[in-house]
Amino acid sequence: MIKIALVAFLPTAAVLFGLMSIGLAFSPALLHHFDLAFGSYMAVAAASFLLALPTSWLVARRMMVRRDKLVLGAREGKLV
């Protein structure tokens, strides 16, 4: 499941960055202050990577098919 989460990580981070940067694009204060805009976009980039970690794990769980879930449960000792 870790492989699936790694595949889903970068697209998830890109979507989160895009959603968060839309709010920054409409901020009038960032148009004239480069230092403030640079710091804000770097903070949004870092936040998108941090939020993409648990989100990509949830996406990976949703991407697994039923058979994969049964195999994963059998390895953990769970009876289905």
N, C-alpha and C positions, 0 to 999 in steps of 0.2 A: 504494500500500500504506500510505502514511502516513495517508490518510483513514480506512482501516479501523482502523488502530492508534489513531487519535484517538477513533473511535467506541467502541472496546473499552476505552479507558483508564479512564473513570470507573466502569463496572461492575466492572472488575478491582480498582481501588483500594477500592471499597466492600466487595467480598468479602474482600480481604486485611485491611482494617480490622476487619471483623466477626470474622474468625478470630482476629486478634491480641487484640481486646478481650475475647473470651471468657475468655482467660487472666487478664486483669486483673480481670474481674468476680468471679472466684473467689478473688482474693487478699484474705485477711483484713486485711492491713496497710493496705489502701487504704480500708477502711470508715470509719476514724476520723481520717484525715489528708487533708484536702482538698487541701493544697498538693502532697503527694506524688502523689495521684490525678490532679490536674490536669496535672502535669508528665508523668506516665506516659502519660496519654491523648493529650497533644500529641505526645509522642515516637512513640507508635504511629501516630498520624495521619501524621506526617512520614515514618516508615518505610514505611507502606503506599503513599504516593505515590511514594517512591523505588523501591520494589520493583515497583510497577505499570508503570513505564516499560519495562523489558525484558520483563515478563510480557505486557503488551498487544501488544508487537511479535510475540511468539511466538503469541499468540492470533490476531493478524491473519494471520500466515502460515498458520495452520490453517484460517482462514475463507475463504481464497482458493480459488476453484475451479480446475480443471485448465487451463481456457482462459486465465484471468488469469495463471497461472504461465508459460504458454507465451508470452504477450505480453510479460510482464516480462522473461523470459529473452531474447527476441528484441531487446528494447530495449538490453539489456546486451551484446549481441553473442554470446550463447551459442547454440550449435547443439544442438538437441534430438535 
